[in-house]
Amino acid sequence: MGGPAGEVAHKKGKRWATAVVDYLERAQQAGYIRSELDPRLLVFNVMSQAEHYLIAIPRFERIFAGADLSSPQALARAREQIVAQFLNGAFIPQQKNQDTKETLDATGL
């Protein structure tokens, strides 16, 4: 997309990406996300997996005949699963206690 509308979309995308990376960096500093992960690559990998899912739907609907992969409900399930897969690999396990909730509130995460 070119022209003024393309420039606006580019600036919004850049602001969004910067905000997400900043958030992930704060989560790393607070000890919630593994420090060896590059926040930019984490965002890239989640988005790439989601894009691949969307592109591959027709092929996998042929392979898994009768499977619902493209309804709004199926897309929501896929989105949640893709994000969960990455987050489960990125997060450092936290103890479930009151201290964890207080830390989350204090860090803004």
ZAMARGU-4260 file (C-alpha; in steps of 0.2 Angstrom, whole numbers, plus 5000, padded with zeros to 4 digits):
<rodrens>
0) 5000/5000/5000 | 5008/5016/4995 | 5004/5035/4997 | 4998/5043/5013 | 4988/5029/5018
5) 5002/5017/5017 | 5013/5029/5027 | 5000/5030/5041 | 4999/5011/5041 | 5018/5009/5042
10) 5019/5022/5056 | 5005/5013/5066 | 5013/4996/5063 | 5030/5002/5069 | 5022/5010/5085
15) 5013/4994/5089 | 5029/4983/5086 | 5040/4995/5097 | 5027/4994/5111 | 5026/4975/5110
20) 5045/4974/5111 | 5046/4986/5125 | 5033/4976/5135 | 5042/4960/5132 | 5059/4967/5137
25) 5050/4973/5153 | 5044/4956/5156 | 5061/4949/5154 | 5068/4961/5166 | 5055/4956/5179
30) 5060/4938/5176 | 5044/4932/5167 | 5051/4929/5150 | 5067/4919/5147 | 5082/4931/5145
35) 5090/4922/5131 | 5075/4926/5119 | 5075/4940/5107 | 5059/4949/5110 | 5059/4955/5091
40) 5061/4936/5086 | 5047/4931/5098 | 5035/4943/5090 | 5041/4938/5072 | 5039/4920/5076
45) 5021/4922/5083 | 5016/4932/5068 | 5024/4921/5055 | 5015/4905/5063 | 4999/4914/5062
50) 5001/4920/5044 | 5007/4902/5039 | 4991/4895/5047 | 4980/4907/5037 | 4989/4903/5021
55) 4989/4884/5024 | 4970/4882/5028 | 4965/4877/5011 | 4978/4863/5010 | 4975/4856/5027
60) 4956/4857/5025 | 4959/4845/5010 | 4971/4834/5020 | 4959/4834/5035 | 4942/4832/5026
65) 4928/4839/5036 | 4939/4848/5049 | 4934/4865/5053 | 4949/4876/5051 | 4942/4892/5044
70) 4926/4897/5054 | 4928/4912/5066 | 4928/4899/5080 | 4942/4889/5072 | 4952/4904/5069
75) 4950/4910/5087 | 4956/4893/5093 | 4971/4893/5082 | 4976/4910/5087 | 4975/4905/5106
80) 4984/4889/5103 | 4998/4898/5093 | 5001/4911/5106 | 5000/4898/5120 | 5013/4888/5112
85) 5025/4902/5110 | 5022/4909/5128 | 5023/4892/5136 | 5041/4891/5128 | 5045/4909/5133
90) 5039/4911/5150 | 5049/4906/5165 | 5038/4896/5177 | 5032/4906/5191 | 5026/4900/5208
95) 5007/4903/5210 | 5006/4914/5226 | 5001/4931/5232 | 5019/4938/5229 | 5017/4934/5210
100) 5001/4944/5209 | 5009/4959/5219 | 5024/4958/5207 | 5014/4959/5192 | 5004/4973/5199
105) 5020/4983/5203 | 5028/4980/5186 | 5013/4984/5176 | 5014/4967/5167
</rodrens>
